[in-house]
Amino acid sequence: MCPQHAVAFPNPFTIFLCCSSFSLSQIYCIENAHGQLVRDLDFNPNKQYYLASCGDDCKVKFWDTRNVTEPVKTLEEHSHW
């Protein structure tokens, strides 16, 4: 599997997972990943299929990129402040 990069554009609520930051070839798409703007994304360096995302909806969501139909876990206590 190629190194993964995640970007959240052009729709600020959707996460696109790409194989290459140069070609931006889409390999996954998480529609409406958050109820508001997606602020940050990060892959787990120890588990290549796990992605964490956070958004202005004050939620942190953990995803398994092998099945992106729903998050593995959602934390609702997150705050930007």
Secondary structure, 3 states (H helix, E strand, C coil): CCCCEEECCCCCCCEEEECCCCCCCEEEEECCCCCCCEEEEEEECCEEEEEEEEECCCCEEEEECCECCCCCEEECCCCCC
